[in-house]
Amino acid sequence: MLVESIDKTEKEIVFVYTTCQDLAEAKYLSLSAIEDKLAICSDFWEVNSIYPWHSVMQDVNQYMVMMTTQKPLAQKLVAFISGLHSYSIPMVAGCDVPFTNPAYLTWTDKTLSSREPYHSVDEEAAIQRSIAEEGYHPGHLK
């Protein structure tokens, strides 16, 4: 059974989140973490933040970044984000996810544990064009 094939304690999903100064940094951190297989997904959106910095009250627009990963990768992801972040003291925190559908857990585990690198949509289109030019069609023999 699909649910039984997953070690739930080792493969639990957690969210790791931070705020970034702008959209470019949010995308950079997200893409870098996913390419390094430390996160499976990253969501980001604009937020307004208020906090004191060097005794001056700040009221700024930032981007909240929430990355999805597996529990064993969470501390590595926190260190990774902290090392790339533009802030001298970034807020990087995490929270457990109490439940996740089994199919997503399986896909996450398979994808993060794979050694194969990711490629872009454009690269995938080029691969598919090359296959089509060679006369191969899925489901048919040459």
Disulfide bonds with the S-S distance in Angstrom:
none
